[in-house]
Amino acid sequence: MNGHYVLNDPLNHNPFDDALQHDELALSGVADLGHVVEPGVIDTSHGTILYLEDVSVSFDGFRALNQLSLTIDAGELRCVIGPNGAGKTTMMDVITGKTAPDSGKVFLGQTLDLTRMNEPTIARAGIGRKFQKPTVFEQHPVWENLELAMKADKGWFATLRARLGREAQAKIEETLEVIRLESDARRLAGELSHGQKQRLEIGMLLMQKPQLLLLDEPAAGMTDEETMALATLLNRLRGSCSMMVVEHDMEFVAALAGETGRVTVMAEGHVLAHGTLEDVKRDEAVIESYLGR
């Protein structure tokens, strides 16, 4: 790979078409970073949306990631579990451009080299990330939080002043229904419960039309009822985008993984085990390192 876009070309090749397509990619903010077939579309033709190979990261001599390799399929909901210090958050930092790896490959789809992109460009390319603590605009109503998060080339103040078109209003109404906050649309976000704020933030990410959602311990601090409501939400989103969920709550993981979903267990910066939840529960290395007897 030479770092330039190489566009699929019919038999009647026209170099001027290539130049025009390259200009379109430059305007999108992800030009000269890989090979794509169509501007703005992640190439998942091989069925994979995220690809990490032999990724290592060290901090002051401590190896947070140790030749980590894993893939996420397009449309998949993958749960990642493991003890504290296993490297799960560092992995997400690498995927989103917050931390540069010492070595290894990280690709979005077949073509976008995430190690050559900064955080804003990666977000625009289609990766959304939710941290453990919800981040919402507490002094604004729920509706305006979704409006502010909408994918648009506007500043937040201009977004508030602009009149929404029918399509944008429909998108907000649809998202409110998905996150089960229709009746709270006019409430200030700061008045919501912890679980409701978590769902609102997920809704804000959905407004940006992500292709891959990364969720870092989204059930932390929730009641049992809120946890199951969140599991229901994520299961409803299954297939609409790819998701990676890092979590410690095994009941929550079970609600997401079901009988056939794949679970990845990390320890000491690499993949310790991989398979269904029942598979990893029976794995001796996982029992020893994480689950206990």
Contacts in CASP RR format, 6 or more apart in sequence:
PFRMAT RR
TARGET T0000
AUTHOR 0000-0000-0000
METHOD contacts of the structure
MODEL  1
MNGHYVLNDPLNHNPFDDALQHDELALSGVADLGHVVEPGVIDTSHGTIL
YLEDVSVSFDGFRALNQLSLTIDAGELRCVIGPNGAGKTTMMDVITGKTA
PDSGKVFLGQTLDLTRMNEPTIARAGIGRKFQKPTVFEQHPVWENLELAM
KADKGWFATLRARLGREAQAKIEETLEVIRLESDARRLAGELSHGQKQRL
EIGMLLMQKPQLLLLDEPAAGMTDEETMALATLLNRLRGSCSMMVVEHDM
EFVAALAGETGRVTVMAEGHVLAHGTLEDVKRDEAVIESYLGR
1 34 0 8 1.000
1 35 0 8 1.000
1 113 0 8 1.000
3 32 0 8 1.000
3 33 0 8 1.000
3 34 0 8 1.000
3 35 0 8 1.000
3 113 0 8 1.000
3 116 0 8 1.000
4 32 0 8 1.000
4 34 0 8 1.000
4 35 0 8 1.000
5 21 0 8 1.000
5 22 0 8 1.000
5 25 0 8 1.000
5 31 0 8 1.000
5 32 0 8 1.000
5 34 0 8 1.000
5 35 0 8 1.000
5 36 0 8 1.000
6 35 0 8 1.000
7 18 0 8 1.000
7 21 0 8 1.000
7 22 0 8 1.000
7 36 0 8 1.000
7 37 0 8 1.000
8 37 0 8 1.000
9 18 0 8 1.000
21 39 0 8 1.000
22 31 0 8 1.000
24 39 0 8 1.000
25 31 0 8 1.000
25 32 0 8 1.000
25 36 0 8 1.000
25 39 0 8 1.000
25 40 0 8 1.000
26 32 0 8 1.000
28 39 0 8 1.000
28 40 0 8 1.000
28 124 0 8 1.000
29 121 0 8 1.000
29 124 0 8 1.000
30 40 0 8 1.000
30 112 0 8 1.000
30 117 0 8 1.000
30 121 0 8 1.000
30 124 0 8 1.000
30 125 0 8 1.000
33 112 0 8 1.000
33 113 0 8 1.000
33 116 0 8 1.000
33 117 0 8 1.000
33 121 0 8 1.000
34 111 0 8 1.000
34 112 0 8 1.000
34 113 0 8 1.000
34 116 0 8 1.000
35 43 0 8 1.000
35 110 0 8 1.000
35 111 0 8 1.000
36 42 0 8 1.000
36 43 0 8 1.000
36 111 0 8 1.000
36 112 0 8 1.000
37 43 0 8 1.000
37 45 0 8 1.000
40 125 0 8 1.000
42 49 0 8 1.000
42 108 0 8 1.000
42 109 0 8 1.000
42 111 0 8 1.000
42 112 0 8 1.000
42 125 0 8 1.000
42 126 0 8 1.000
42 211 0 8 1.000
43 109 0 8 1.000
43 110 0 8 1.000
43 111 0 8 1.000
44 74 0 8 1.000
44 109 0 8 1.000
44 110 0 8 1.000
45 110 0 8 1.000
46 109 0 8 1.000
46 110 0 8 1.000
47 73 0 8 1.000
47 74 0 8 1.000
48 71 0 8 1.000
48 72 0 8 1.000
48 73 0 8 1.000
48 74 0 8 1.000
48 109 0 8 1.000
48 110 0 8 1.000
49 72 0 8 1.000
49 73 0 8 1.000
49 74 0 8 1.000
49 75 0 8 1.000
49 76 0 8 1.000
49 108 0 8 1.000
49 109 0 8 1.000
49 211 0 8 1.000
49 212 0 8 1.000
49 242 0 8 1.000
50 70 0 8 1.000
50 71 0 8 1.000
50 72 0 8 1.000
50 95 0 8 1.000
50 107 0 8 1.000
50 108 0 8 1.000
50 109 0 8 1.000
50 212 0 8 1.000
50 242 0 8 1.000
50 244 0 8 1.000
51 71 0 8 1.000
51 105 0 8 1.000
51 106 0 8 1.000
51 107 0 8 1.000
51 109 0 8 1.000
52 68 0 8 1.000
52 69 0 8 1.000
52 70 0 8 1.000
52 71 0 8 1.000
52 91 0 8 1.000
52 94 0 8 1.000
52 95 0 8 1.000
52 104 0 8 1.000
52 105 0 8 1.000
52 106 0 8 1.000
53 69 0 8 1.000
53 104 0 8 1.000
53 105 0 8 1.000
54 67 0 8 1.000
54 68 0 8 1.000
54 69 0 8 1.000
54 103 0 8 1.000
54 104 0 8 1.000
54 105 0 8 1.000
55 65 0 8 1.000
55 67 0 8 1.000
55 68 0 8 1.000
55 69 0 8 1.000
55 91 0 8 1.000
55 94 0 8 1.000
55 101 0 8 1.000
55 103 0 8 1.000
55 104 0 8 1.000
55 105 0 8 1.000
55 106 0 8 1.000
56 63 0 8 1.000
56 65 0 8 1.000
56 66 0 8 1.000
56 67 0 8 1.000
56 68 0 8 1.000
56 101 0 8 1.000
56 102 0 8 1.000
56 103 0 8 1.000
56 104 0 8 1.000
57 63 0 8 1.000
57 64 0 8 1.000
57 65 0 8 1.000
57 90 0 8 1.000
57 94 0 8 1.000
57 99 0 8 1.000
57 101 0 8 1.000
57 102 0 8 1.000
58 64 0 8 1.000
58 102 0 8 1.000
63 269 0 8 1.000
64 85 0 8 1.000
64 87 0 8 1.000
64 90 0 8 1.000
64 269 0 8 1.000
65 87 0 8 1.000
65 90 0 8 1.000
65 91 0 8 1.000
65 94 0 8 1.000
65 101 0 8 1.000
65 269 0 8 1.000
65 270 0 8 1.000
66 268 0 8 1.000
66 269 0 8 1.000
66 270 0 8 1.000
67 270 0 8 1.000
68 91 0 8 1.000
68 266 0 8 1.000
68 269 0 8 1.000
68 270 0 8 1.000
68 271 0 8 1.000
69 270 0 8 1.000
69 271 0 8 1.000
70 264 0 8 1.000
70 271 0 8 1.000
70 274 0 8 1.000
72 78 0 8 1.000
72 212 0 8 1.000
72 242 0 8 1.000
72 244 0 8 1.000
73 242 0 8 1.000
74 242 0 8 1.000
75 238 0 8 1.000
75 239 0 8 1.000
75 240 0 8 1.000
75 241 0 8 1.000
75 242 0 8 1.000
75 243 0 8 1.000
76 239 0 8 1.000
76 242 0 8 1.000
76 243 0 8 1.000
76 262 0 8 1.000
77 234 0 8 1.000
77 235 0 8 1.000
77 237 0 8 1.000
77 238 0 8 1.000
77 239 0 8 1.000
77 242 0 8 1.000
77 243 0 8 1.000
77 245 0 8 1.000
77 256 0 8 1.000
77 261 0 8 1.000
78 242 0 8 1.000
78 243 0 8 1.000
78 244 0 8 1.000
78 245 0 8 1.000
78 262 0 8 1.000
78 263 0 8 1.000
78 264 0 8 1.000
79 245 0 8 1.000
79 246 0 8 1.000
79 247 0 8 1.000
79 253 0 8 1.000
79 256 0 8 1.000
79 257 0 8 1.000
79 261 0 8 1.000
79 262 0 8 1.000
79 263 0 8 1.000
79 264 0 8 1.000
79 277 0 8 1.000
80 88 0 8 1.000
80 91 0 8 1.000
80 244 0 8 1.000
80 245 0 8 1.000
80 246 0 8 1.000
80 247 0 8 1.000
80 263 0 8 1.000
80 264 0 8 1.000
80 265 0 8 1.000
80 266 0 8 1.000
81 246 0 8 1.000
81 247 0 8 1.000
81 248 0 8 1.000
81 250 0 8 1.000
81 253 0 8 1.000
81 263 0 8 1.000
81 264 0 8 1.000
81 265 0 8 1.000
81 266 0 8 1.000
81 280 0 8 1.000
81 290 0 8 1.000
82 88 0 8 1.000
82 248 0 8 1.000
82 265 0 8 1.000
82 266 0 8 1.000
82 267 0 8 1.000
82 272 0 8 1.000
82 289 0 8 1.000
82 290 0 8 1.000
83 267 0 8 1.000
83 289 0 8 1.000
83 290 0 8 1.000
85 269 0 8 1.000
86 266 0 8 1.000
86 267 0 8 1.000
86 268 0 8 1.000
86 269 0 8 1.000
87 266 0 8 1.000
87 269 0 8 1.000
88 216 0 8 1.000
88 246 0 8 1.000
88 266 0 8 1.000
89 216 0 8 1.000
89 246 0 8 1.000
90 99 0 8 1.000
90 269 0 8 1.000
91 266 0 8 1.000
92 129 0 8 1.000
92 214 0 8 1.000
92 216 0 8 1.000
92 244 0 8 1.000
92 246 0 8 1.000
93 99 0 8 1.000
94 100 0 8 1.000
94 101 0 8 1.000
94 106 0 8 1.000
94 114 0 8 1.000
94 115 0 8 1.000
95 106 0 8 1.000
95 114 0 8 1.000
95 122 0 8 1.000
95 127 0 8 1.000
95 214 0 8 1.000
96 119 0 8 1.000
96 122 0 8 1.000
96 123 0 8 1.000
96 127 0 8 1.000
96 128 0 8 1.000
96 129 0 8 1.000
96 214 0 8 1.000
97 114 0 8 1.000
97 117 0 8 1.000
97 118 0 8 1.000
97 119 0 8 1.000
97 122 0 8 1.000
98 119 0 8 1.000
100 115 0 8 1.000
101 115 0 8 1.000
104 115 0 8 1.000
105 113 0 8 1.000
105 115 0 8 1.000
106 113 0 8 1.000
106 114 0 8 1.000
106 115 0 8 1.000
107 113 0 8 1.000
107 114 0 8 1.000
108 114 0 8 1.000
108 122 0 8 1.000
108 125 0 8 1.000
108 126 0 8 1.000
108 127 0 8 1.000
108 211 0 8 1.000
108 212 0 8 1.000
112 125 0 8 1.000
114 122 0 8 1.000
117 125 0 8 1.000
123 129 0 8 1.000
123 208 0 8 1.000
126 208 0 8 1.000
126 209 0 8 1.000
126 210 0 8 1.000
126 211 0 8 1.000
126 212 0 8 1.000
127 210 0 8 1.000
127 211 0 8 1.000
127 212 0 8 1.000
127 213 0 8 1.000
127 214 0 8 1.000
128 205 0 8 1.000
128 208 0 8 1.000
128 210 0 8 1.000
128 212 0 8 1.000
128 213 0 8 1.000
128 214 0 8 1.000
129 205 0 8 1.000
129 213 0 8 1.000
129 214 0 8 1.000
129 215 0 8 1.000
129 216 0 8 1.000
130 198 0 8 1.000
130 201 0 8 1.000
130 202 0 8 1.000
130 205 0 8 1.000
130 213 0 8 1.000
130 214 0 8 1.000
130 215 0 8 1.000
130 216 0 8 1.000
130 218 0 8 1.000
131 216 0 8 1.000
132 216 0 8 1.000
132 217 0 8 1.000
132 218 0 8 1.000
132 220 0 8 1.000
134 194 0 8 1.000
134 195 0 8 1.000
134 197 0 8 1.000
134 198 0 8 1.000
134 200 0 8 1.000
134 201 0 8 1.000
135 201 0 8 1.000
136 145 0 8 1.000
136 189 0 8 1.000
136 190 0 8 1.000
136 192 0 8 1.000
136 197 0 8 1.000
136 200 0 8 1.000
136 201 0 8 1.000
136 204 0 8 1.000
137 144 0 8 1.000
137 145 0 8 1.000
137 148 0 8 1.000
137 189 0 8 1.000
138 188 0 8 1.000
138 189 0 8 1.000
138 190 0 8 1.000
139 188 0 8 1.000
139 189 0 8 1.000
139 190 0 8 1.000
140 148 0 8 1.000
140 188 0 8 1.000
140 189 0 8 1.000
141 185 0 8 1.000
141 186 0 8 1.000
141 187 0 8 1.000
141 188 0 8 1.000
141 189 0 8 1.000
142 176 0 8 1.000
142 181 0 8 1.000
142 184 0 8 1.000
142 185 0 8 1.000
142 186 0 8 1.000
142 187 0 8 1.000
142 188 0 8 1.000
142 189 0 8 1.000
142 192 0 8 1.000
142 200 0 8 1.000
143 172 0 8 1.000
143 176 0 8 1.000
143 185 0 8 1.000
143 186 0 8 1.000
144 160 0 8 1.000
145 189 0 8 1.000
145 200 0 8 1.000
145 204 0 8 1.000
146 172 0 8 1.000
146 175 0 8 1.000
146 176 0 8 1.000
146 200 0 8 1.000
146 203 0 8 1.000
146 204 0 8 1.000
146 207 0 8 1.000
147 159 0 8 1.000
147 160 0 8 1.000
147 164 0 8 1.000
147 168 0 8 1.000
147 172 0 8 1.000
148 156 0 8 1.000
148 159 0 8 1.000
148 160 0 8 1.000
148 204 0 8 1.000
149 203 0 8 1.000
149 204 0 8 1.000
149 205 0 8 1.000
149 207 0 8 1.000
149 208 0 8 1.000
150 159 0 8 1.000
150 168 0 8 1.000
150 171 0 8 1.000
150 172 0 8 1.000
150 207 0 8 1.000
150 208 0 8 1.000
151 207 0 8 1.000
151 208 0 8 1.000
151 209 0 8 1.000
152 159 0 8 1.000
154 162 0 8 1.000
164 172 0 8 1.000
171 207 0 8 1.000
172 207 0 8 1.000
173 182 0 8 1.000
175 203 0 8 1.000
175 206 0 8 1.000
175 207 0 8 1.000
176 182 0 8 1.000
176 185 0 8 1.000
178 203 0 8 1.000
178 206 0 8 1.000
178 233 0 8 1.000
178 236 0 8 1.000
178 237 0 8 1.000
179 199 0 8 1.000
179 200 0 8 1.000
179 202 0 8 1.000
179 203 0 8 1.000
179 206 0 8 1.000
179 233 0 8 1.000
180 199 0 8 1.000
180 229 0 8 1.000
180 233 0 8 1.000
181 192 0 8 1.000
181 196 0 8 1.000
181 199 0 8 1.000
181 200 0 8 1.000
184 192 0 8 1.000
184 196 0 8 1.000
189 197 0 8 1.000
189 200 0 8 1.000
190 197 0 8 1.000
192 200 0 8 1.000
193 226 0 8 1.000
194 221 0 8 1.000
194 222 0 8 1.000
194 226 0 8 1.000
195 222 0 8 1.000
195 223 0 8 1.000
195 226 0 8 1.000
195 229 0 8 1.000
195 230 0 8 1.000
196 226 0 8 1.000
198 218 0 8 1.000
198 222 0 8 1.000
198 226 0 8 1.000
198 230 0 8 1.000
199 229 0 8 1.000
199 230 0 8 1.000
199 233 0 8 1.000
202 213 0 8 1.000
202 215 0 8 1.000
202 218 0 8 1.000
202 233 0 8 1.000
205 213 0 8 1.000
206 237 0 8 1.000
210 241 0 8 1.000
211 241 0 8 1.000
211 242 0 8 1.000
212 241 0 8 1.000
212 242 0 8 1.000
212 243 0 8 1.000
212 244 0 8 1.000
213 237 0 8 1.000
213 241 0 8 1.000
213 242 0 8 1.000
213 243 0 8 1.000
213 244 0 8 1.000
214 243 0 8 1.000
214 244 0 8 1.000
214 246 0 8 1.000
215 234 0 8 1.000
215 243 0 8 1.000
215 244 0 8 1.000
215 245 0 8 1.000
215 246 0 8 1.000
216 246 0 8 1.000
217 246 0 8 1.000
217 247 0 8 1.000
217 248 0 8 1.000
218 230 0 8 1.000
218 245 0 8 1.000
218 247 0 8 1.000
219 226 0 8 1.000
219 227 0 8 1.000
219 230 0 8 1.000
219 231 0 8 1.000
219 247 0 8 1.000
219 249 0 8 1.000
219 252 0 8 1.000
220 248 0 8 1.000
220 249 0 8 1.000
222 230 0 8 1.000
227 249 0 8 1.000
227 251 0 8 1.000
227 252 0 8 1.000
227 255 0 8 1.000
228 255 0 8 1.000
230 252 0 8 1.000
231 252 0 8 1.000
231 255 0 8 1.000
231 256 0 8 1.000
234 243 0 8 1.000
234 245 0 8 1.000
234 256 0 8 1.000
235 255 0 8 1.000
235 256 0 8 1.000
237 243 0 8 1.000
245 253 0 8 1.000
245 256 0 8 1.000
247 253 0 8 1.000
247 256 0 8 1.000
253 263 0 8 1.000
253 277 0 8 1.000
254 277 0 8 1.000
257 263 0 8 1.000
257 276 0 8 1.000
257 277 0 8 1.000
258 276 0 8 1.000
258 277 0 8 1.000
259 276 0 8 1.000
259 277 0 8 1.000
259 278 0 8 1.000
260 276 0 8 1.000
261 275 0 8 1.000
261 276 0 8 1.000
261 277 0 8 1.000
262 274 0 8 1.000
262 275 0 8 1.000
262 276 0 8 1.000
263 274 0 8 1.000
263 275 0 8 1.000
263 276 0 8 1.000
263 277 0 8 1.000
263 279 0 8 1.000
263 280 0 8 1.000
264 271 0 8 1.000
264 273 0 8 1.000
264 274 0 8 1.000
264 275 0 8 1.000
265 271 0 8 1.000
265 272 0 8 1.000
265 273 0 8 1.000
265 274 0 8 1.000
265 280 0 8 1.000
265 283 0 8 1.000
265 286 0 8 1.000
265 289 0 8 1.000
265 290 0 8 1.000
266 272 0 8 1.000
267 285 0 8 1.000
267 289 0 8 1.000
267 290 0 8 1.000
272 283 0 8 1.000
272 285 0 8 1.000
272 286 0 8 1.000
272 289 0 8 1.000
272 290 0 8 1.000
273 279 0 8 1.000
273 280 0 8 1.000
273 283 0 8 1.000
273 285 0 8 1.000
273 286 0 8 1.000
274 280 0 8 1.000
280 286 0 8 1.000
281 287 0 8 1.000
281 291 0 8 1.000
287 293 0 8 1.000
END
